[in-house]
Amino acid sequence: MNVPDQPRHLGCYFIRRIPSVMKTPAPLLHLSLVLGLLALVTSPVRAAETAPAPAAALPKTDANGNPLRRAPTGHVSNYDEAKVGTYTLPDPLVLQNGQPVRDGAMWLKQRRPEIIRLYEDEIYGRVPKSAPQVTFKVVETDPEAMGGMAVRKLIVARFGDRPGGPTVNLHLYLPAKATGPVPVLLHLVFGTPAIAGKSDAAPTGPAPGARAFPREAGPIAEILARGYGYATFRYSEIQPDNATTNQSGVEALAYAPGQTKPAADEWGTISAWAWGTSRMLDYLATEPGVDAKRVSLIGHSRLGKTVLWAGACDPRFALVFSSCAGEMGSALARRDYGETVDDMAANFGYQFAGNFQKYAGHWNDMPVDAHMLIALNAPRPVFITGGTQDQWADPRGEFLAEVAAGPVYRLLGQTDLGTSEMPAVDTPLIAGRLGFHYHTGGHTITASDWKAFLDFADHQLQSRP
């Protein structure tokens, strides 16, 4: 007997067989038809033929120690340049209607706002108009911090007016011997910021049992010696960093009655952190010892993504240092290398707008990519780093994103990286408005990164009006 290929054909098959069994008593005929259908539909042979084969288990790392992940889309992490595939980046200097951007005015008035809206609608989410108000209070001042090197202040920022609402502890260090307002490096950190010059100077880090965070506190003594102030705060005091984050933080303060999570085009945590960072700048602009026109942003990993977006949204920031920001930050998302859009959508969806989910498995459909995020900061300087042992963040993709942002900087009369060739390891590029450093090491801000960044900042901030 020839069994039909698809179960939807079974009815037709038995109808064709009815004339040959018309002499069979009706009850037996009905029973035989039912049993025949059941036998074919539940046949073990058919089930074995149609069931998908289980995916083979992946090792945790490849031969070089790089993380291996299988996303829900089925995509497996790639670290082979030969398998990166081809891609076409959206042109930052072409409007959505196809019209080319001819000059700087057209970029600033038309194309730049257009790209901002795309990021707000599709990637990071827009800030709701109901975002809470912020108030500031100086709760502690130490005029002899660090053995007299610094004036230290602790400022508490309170979001909204609800009891127990979010509060941010902003630690500010200013050079004690400064004769006027100084440029300030504003640093978002993971653990509790250190209080330099005191017995508890080491960062306390996360609570026991929580996942470890990189230790990325800046070299405060050197920063002060170079004539900078240093301000730092813990990012998660603005908005918690977890899958249930929408239940608290500044996001919850902005909900309309009955709302329990941000709308599909409203802020994820990256956008919330970036918005909160701008509120810290609101305070710094009121400090007599701070030159508010020379405040730089520093962030690592997901906070590297945050500072790029904060700089894009708030042109008051004079410079951005994005360390190892990788996928959906400083690395090209269309490159199939290391972490991917699929991984981000599956594991960190709460960091983005709900609309971002539709790009899992459809990277080329995104209307933006990392080069455009970097270009949104133009003509202001941007410094990006990657590590030899952090291929998950795709350091080459980070470099290529800066190269692809170059045309916007050149259109605005600024110098770009000055090369399209990946530099040698531990050879920083800091001569132009775009800077890059590929350090020996892993997913962290290394001492050599700090040295290269401070040299870059000296050139960009100290020697320019």
Secondary structure, DSSP 4 states (H G I P E B T S, - for coil): ----SSGGGHHHHHHHHGGGGTTS-HHHHHHHHHHHHHHHHT-HHHHHHHSPPPPPPPPSB-TTS-B--B-TTS-B----GGGS----PPPTTB-TTSPBP-SHHHIIIIIHHHHHHHIIIIIS-BPPTTPPPEEEEEEEEEEEHHHHTEEEEEEEEEESSSTT--EEEEEEEEETT-SS-EEEEEEEESSPPP-TTSTT-S---SPTTSPP-------HHHHHHTT-EEEEEEGGGTS--STTGGGSHHHHHTPPTT--S--TTB--HHHHHHHHHHHHHHHHTT-TTEEEEEEEEEEETHHHHHHHHHHHH-TT--EEEEES--BTTTB-TTS-SSS-HHHHHHH-GGGS-GGGGGGTT-GGG-S--HHHHHHTTTTS-EEEEEETT-GGG-HHHHHHHHHHHHHHHHHTT----S-SSPPPTT--B-SSSEEEEEESSSSS--HHHHHHHHHHHIIIIIS--
